[in-house]
Amino acid sequence: MQLTASTLDLQFDLPGLETAARNWATRARALVNRAVCDDQEHALGVAALSFDSAATFLDRGETEAARDALRAARSYAGCEEANAPQLAEAARTLMDALPA
């Protein structure tokens, strides 16, 4: 599952963004199960939790809190330990899709 700016409709409503965040959380949890070391497992687990948090905040309409959670997801997914650039890109793309 790859999410890029070209495949993501940047005019999503909040429920659509919430669904996308939950889908990426599921993908991150699947990667946790295949982690090759404890550091990778931890980084991916935090990224998954951050995507879930973003989805919860979007469900409540709290876009700034969702943005913060997606920022954390991007940071953890993009770190050397996680080695998950697709997750980091998905978090960035979702952040860009949030209303200002």
Backbone as ProteinMPNN parsed JSONL, in Angstrom:
{"seq_chain_A": "MQLTASTLDLQFDLPGLETAARNWATRARALVNRAVCDDQEHALGVAALSFDSAATFLDRGETEAARDALRAARSYAGCEEANAPQLAEAARTLMDALPA", "coords_chain_A": {"N_chain_A": [[0.853, -1.154, 0.0], [0.846, 1.996, -1.07], [1.052, 5.428, -0.561], [0.829, 8.408, -2.104], [1.207, 11.857, -3.024], [0.088, 12.089, -5.533], [-1.751, 10.024, -5.622], [-3.46, 10.471, -3.593], [-6.365, 12.096, -2.887], [-6.339, 15.361, -2.29], [-8.411, 16.763, -1.296], [-9.818, 15.516, 0.665], [-12.393, 14.803, 3.023], [-12.714, 15.068, 6.595], [-13.574, 12.483, 7.676], [-12.642, 10.786, 5.625], [-9.883, 11.196, 5.756], [-9.473, 10.239, 8.307], [-10.04, 7.522, 7.964], [-7.979, 6.841, 6.186], [-5.752, 7.298, 7.845], [-6.191, 5.329, 9.811], [-5.913, 3.048, 8.222], [-3.21, 3.214, 7.544], [-2.122, 2.94, 10.064], [-2.728, 0.285, 10.553], [-1.123, -0.89, 8.602], [1.395, -0.158, 9.591], [1.407, -1.596, 12.004], [1.469, -4.168, 10.962], [4.022, -4.174, 9.905], [5.463, -4.041, 12.252], [5.276, -6.614, 13.19], [7.083, -7.873, 11.569], [9.498, -6.862, 12.226], [13.04, -6.565, 12.5], [14.597, -6.097, 14.67], [14.65, -4.981, 18.125], [14.709, -2.152, 18.297], [13.684, -1.344, 15.831], [11.156, -2.474, 15.986], [10.083, -1.0, 18.133], [10.134, 1.685, 17.1], [8.424, 1.45, 14.872], [6.119, 0.643, 16.19], [5.478, 2.918, 17.691], [5.002, 4.671, 15.598], [2.712, 3.461, 14.489], [0.915, 3.745, 16.641], [0.813, 6.517, 16.676], [-0.388, 7.093, 14.183], [-2.898, 5.935, 14.725], [-3.703, 7.612, 16.835], [-3.876, 10.036, 15.457], [-6.033, 9.444, 13.772], [-8.074, 9.174, 15.679], [-8.151, 11.792, 16.703], [-8.927, 13.132, 14.38], [-11.467, 12.088, 14.07], [-12.723, 13.393, 16.114], [-12.587, 15.93, 15.186], [-10.381, 17.46, 15.73], [-8.067, 18.968, 14.309], [-5.51, 20.144, 14.618], [-4.315, 18.684, 16.709], [-4.334, 16.224, 15.443], [-2.558, 16.764, 13.383], [-0.194, 17.082, 14.861], [0.089, 14.454, 15.836], [0.436, 13.085, 13.433], [2.809, 14.234, 12.647], [4.505, 13.137, 14.549], [4.249, 10.437, 13.812], [5.404, 10.544, 11.274], [8.009, 11.253, 11.965], [8.922, 9.074, 13.57], [8.521, 6.907, 11.784], [10.207, 7.631, 9.753], [12.713, 7.51, 10.841], [16.043, 6.164, 11.227], [16.059, 3.693, 12.537], [13.458, 2.626, 12.171], [13.169, 2.482, 9.402], [11.182, 2.916, 7.389], [10.228, 4.406, 4.936], [7.94, 4.708, 3.321], [5.815, 4.81, 5.122], [6.472, 7.176, 6.439], [6.237, 9.0, 4.342], [3.506, 8.721, 3.821], [2.425, 9.788, 6.182], [3.298, 12.423, 5.933], [1.932, 13.185, 3.614], [-0.735, 12.924, 4.438], [-0.719, 14.9, 6.423], [-0.375, 17.155, 4.809], [-2.817, 17.163, 3.566], [-4.599, 17.95, 5.47], [-6.984, 20.356, 6.592], [-6.223, 23.835, 6.753]], "CA_chain_A": [[0.0, 0.0, 0.0], [1.682, 3.189, -1.143], [0.262, 6.639, -0.597], [1.604, 9.553, -2.561], [0.375, 13.021, -3.298], [-0.649, 11.885, -6.772], [-2.833, 9.052, -5.451], [-4.319, 10.895, -2.492], [-7.167, 13.274, -3.184], [-6.032, 16.301, -1.224], [-9.648, 17.411, -0.865], [-10.512, 14.593, 1.572], [-13.057, 15.305, 4.212], [-12.086, 14.486, 7.783], [-13.763, 11.029, 7.777], [-11.753, 10.122, 4.677], [-8.537, 11.25, 6.325], [-9.472, 9.33, 9.462], [-9.95, 6.165, 7.422], [-6.625, 6.664, 5.653], [-4.834, 7.19, 8.988], [-6.381, 3.998, 10.412], [-5.331, 2.061, 7.298], [-1.756, 3.269, 7.686], [-1.808, 2.36, 11.38], [-2.774, -1.167, 10.356], [0.085, -1.245, 7.842], [2.543, -0.034, 10.505], [1.37, -2.738, 12.93], [1.92, -5.35, 10.216], [5.481, -4.088, 9.818], [5.999, -4.347, 13.586], [5.366, -8.076, 13.28], [8.233, -8.336, 10.784], [10.679, -6.092, 12.626], [14.23, -7.409, 12.64], [15.252, -5.839, 15.954], [13.805, -4.285, 19.094], [14.627, -0.728, 17.966], [12.758, -1.205, 14.712], [9.823, -2.796, 16.518], [9.643, 0.145, 18.936], [9.875, 2.837, 16.239], [7.224, 1.177, 14.086], [4.989, 0.626, 17.117], [5.123, 4.311, 17.996], [4.399, 5.22, 14.379], [1.346, 2.918, 14.411], [0.13, 4.415, 17.677], [0.631, 7.909, 16.263], [-1.425, 7.085, 13.141], [-4.171, 5.699, 15.425], [-4.048, 8.845, 17.556], [-4.313, 11.012, 14.458], [-7.383, 9.062, 13.354], [-8.993, 9.514, 16.776], [-8.296, 13.252, 16.724], [-9.715, 13.525, 13.21], [-12.847, 11.723, 14.38], [-13.226, 14.447, 17.01], [-12.47, 17.225, 14.524], [-9.227, 18.169, 16.291], [-7.078, 18.868, 13.241], [-4.155, 20.489, 15.079], [-3.809, 17.519, 17.439], [-4.082, 15.196, 14.423], [-1.326, 17.163, 12.703], [0.905, 16.745, 15.775], [0.234, 12.994, 15.849], [1.009, 12.694, 12.144], [4.205, 14.669, 12.68], [5.214, 12.1, 15.313], [4.283, 9.234, 12.967], [6.406, 10.779, 10.225], [9.327, 11.253, 12.589], [9.302, 7.71, 13.953], [8.591, 6.047, 10.6], [11.321, 8.05, 8.93], [14.003, 7.384, 11.521], [16.909, 5.088, 10.735], [15.681, 2.42, 13.157], [12.218, 2.103, 11.583], [13.43, 2.189, 7.993], [9.868, 2.807, 6.752], [9.995, 5.671, 4.24], [6.569, 4.795, 2.81], [4.972, 5.29, 6.224], [6.804, 8.586, 6.661], [5.632, 9.751, 3.234], [2.053, 8.709, 4.03], [2.124, 10.752, 7.24], [3.495, 13.767, 5.369], [0.848, 13.437, 2.658], [-1.942, 13.151, 5.227], [-0.591, 16.229, 7.043], [-0.602, 18.152, 3.768], [-4.23, 17.135, 3.198], [-5.418, 18.514, 6.541], [-7.34, 21.762, 6.393], [-5.366, 24.797, 7.484]], "C_chain_A": [[0.906, 1.226, 0.0], [0.78, 4.388, -1.318], [1.172, 7.762, -1.031], [0.652, 10.687, -2.848], [-0.451, 12.817, -4.562], [-1.815, 10.915, -6.61], [-3.802, 9.444, -4.348], [-5.062, 12.146, -2.913], [-6.996, 14.246, -2.034], [-7.26, 17.085, -0.762], [-10.473, 16.476, 0.019], [-11.29, 15.367, 2.625], [-12.415, 14.616, 5.409], [-12.348, 12.993, 7.942], [-12.879, 10.246, 6.803], [-10.316, 10.098, 5.163], [-8.414, 10.311, 7.515], [-9.303, 7.888, 8.993], [-8.548, 5.882, 6.894], [-5.618, 6.496, 6.792], [-4.959, 5.824, 9.651], [-5.784, 2.9, 9.522], [-3.81, 2.051, 7.415], [-1.306, 2.757, 9.049], [-1.783, 0.839, 11.283], [-1.525, -1.634, 9.616], [1.318, -1.185, 8.747], [2.579, -1.192, 11.486], [1.815, -4.026, 12.237], [3.438, -5.342, 10.083], [6.138, -4.385, 11.156], [6.208, -5.855, 13.71], [6.549, -8.646, 12.514], [9.514, -7.598, 11.132], [11.854, -7.026, 12.878], [14.978, -7.157, 13.948], [14.306, -5.056, 16.855], [13.648, -2.806, 18.768], [13.649, -0.487, 16.828], [11.332, -1.464, 15.176], [9.26, -1.613, 17.301], [9.271, 1.332, 18.043], [8.605, 2.646, 15.41], [5.978, 1.145, 14.969], [4.529, 2.026, 17.473], [4.49, 4.973, 16.78], [2.949, 4.744, 14.237], [0.435, 3.597, 15.417], [-0.154, 5.863, 17.288], [-0.406, 8.028, 15.148], [-2.802, 6.867, 13.772], [-4.633, 6.95, 16.168], [-4.554, 9.909, 16.593], [-5.738, 10.713, 14.004], [-8.409, 9.418, 14.424], [-9.223, 11.019, 16.838], [-9.122, 13.737, 15.536], [-11.186, 13.2, 13.422], [-13.508, 12.777, 15.252], [-13.183, 15.831, 16.373], [-11.303, 18.065, 15.013], [-8.06, 18.092, 15.308], [-5.66, 19.219, 13.705], [-3.532, 19.334, 15.861], [-3.498, 16.382, 16.464], [-2.782, 15.497, 13.69], [-0.098, 16.817, 13.554], [1.159, 15.233, 15.803], [0.842, 12.501, 14.542], [2.479, 13.108, 12.043], [5.053, 13.632, 13.438], [5.323, 10.814, 14.496], [5.343, 9.372, 11.892], [7.817, 10.68, 10.797], [9.787, 9.83, 12.922], [9.43, 6.787, 12.742], [9.805, 6.381, 9.75], [12.683, 7.895, 9.58], [14.755, 6.156, 11.001], [16.491, 3.728, 11.285], [14.455, 1.808, 12.489], [12.419, 1.683, 10.136], [12.114, 1.977, 7.239], [9.521, 4.112, 6.022], [8.58, 5.813, 3.672], [5.615, 5.282, 3.895], [5.224, 6.768, 6.479], [6.171, 9.454, 5.577], [4.112, 9.806, 3.378], [1.664, 9.722, 5.097], [2.258, 12.173, 6.721], [2.332, 14.128, 4.441], [-0.469, 13.693, 3.394], [-1.892, 14.521, 5.905], [-0.885, 17.322, 6.03], [-2.065, 18.248, 3.389], [-5.134, 17.738, 4.272], [-5.772, 19.956, 6.227], [-6.483, 22.668, 7.266], [-5.997, 25.301, 8.75]], "O_chain_A": [[1.644, 1.462, 0.957], [-0.147, 4.368, -2.128], [2.184, 8.032, -0.383], [-0.563, 10.497, -2.907], [-1.572, 13.317, -4.655], [-2.773, 10.975, -7.38], [-4.85, 8.817, -4.187], [-4.442, 13.152, -3.26], [-7.458, 13.984, -0.923], [-7.145, 17.977, 0.078], [-11.691, 16.627, 0.113], [-10.883, 16.446, 3.055], [-11.647, 13.669, 5.237], [-11.425, 12.269, 8.316], [-12.419, 9.154, 7.132], [-9.613, 9.1, 5.002], [-7.381, 9.669, 7.709], [-8.516, 7.129, 9.56], [-7.996, 4.807, 7.129], [-4.73, 5.647, 6.714], [-3.951, 5.22, 10.017], [-5.215, 1.933, 10.027], [-3.194, 0.986, 7.386], [-0.217, 2.197, 9.169], [-0.916, 0.187, 11.865], [-0.938, -2.658, 9.966], [2.184, -2.058, 8.678], [3.651, -1.723, 11.779], [2.461, -4.874, 12.851], [4.07, -6.396, 10.143], [7.245, -4.922, 11.198], [7.206, -6.307, 14.272], [6.975, -9.771, 12.774], [10.506, -7.699, 10.41], [11.691, -8.129, 13.4], [15.887, -7.909, 14.299], [13.289, -4.533, 16.401], [12.562, -2.254, 18.943], [12.874, 0.469, 16.86], [10.409, -0.745, 14.793], [8.089, -1.266, 17.147], [8.204, 1.921, 18.215], [7.806, 3.572, 15.267], [4.905, 1.573, 14.545], [3.329, 2.291, 17.548], [3.546, 5.751, 16.917], [2.065, 5.532, 13.903], [-0.688, 3.981, 15.088], [-1.244, 6.374, 17.545], [-1.217, 8.954, 15.156], [-3.767, 7.536, 13.399], [-5.812, 7.303, 16.131], [-5.535, 10.598, 16.873], [-6.554, 11.624, 13.867], [-9.493, 9.91, 14.107], [-10.356, 11.472, 17.005], [-9.93, 14.656, 15.676], [-12.057, 13.959, 12.997], [-14.709, 13.024, 15.141], [-13.682, 16.797, 16.95], [-11.245, 19.263, 14.736], [-7.172, 17.253, 15.456], [-4.698, 18.627, 13.214], [-2.349, 19.04, 15.692], [-2.514, 15.662, 16.638], [-1.996, 14.592, 13.41], [0.906, 16.325, 13.04], [2.308, 14.791, 15.795], [1.675, 11.595, 14.548], [3.287, 12.413, 11.428], [6.163, 13.297, 13.025], [6.374, 10.172, 14.488], [6.094, 8.433, 11.626], [8.707, 10.093, 10.181], [10.906, 9.438, 12.591], [10.35, 5.972, 12.682], [10.368, 5.502, 9.097], [13.706, 8.125, 8.934], [14.17, 5.244, 10.418], [16.561, 2.723, 10.578], [14.415, 0.598, 12.264], [11.902, 0.655, 9.699], [11.951, 0.98, 6.536], [8.622, 4.839, 6.444], [8.076, 6.93, 3.554], [4.711, 6.073, 3.623], [4.283, 7.528, 6.711], [5.632, 10.522, 5.867], [3.5, 10.834, 3.086], [0.677, 10.441, 4.935], [1.433, 13.033, 7.029], [1.817, 15.244, 4.486], [-1.231, 14.581, 3.012], [-2.901, 15.224, 5.958], [-1.561, 18.302, 6.344], [-2.518, 19.299, 2.936], [-6.307, 18.009, 4.013], [-4.962, 20.693, 5.665], [-6.08, 22.301, 8.37], [-5.397, 26.108, 9.46]]}, "name": "protein", "num_of_chains": 1, "seq": "MQLTASTLDLQFDLPGLETAARNWATRARALVNRAVCDDQEHALGVAALSFDSAATFLDRGETEAARDALRAARSYAGCEEANAPQLAEAARTLMDALPA"}
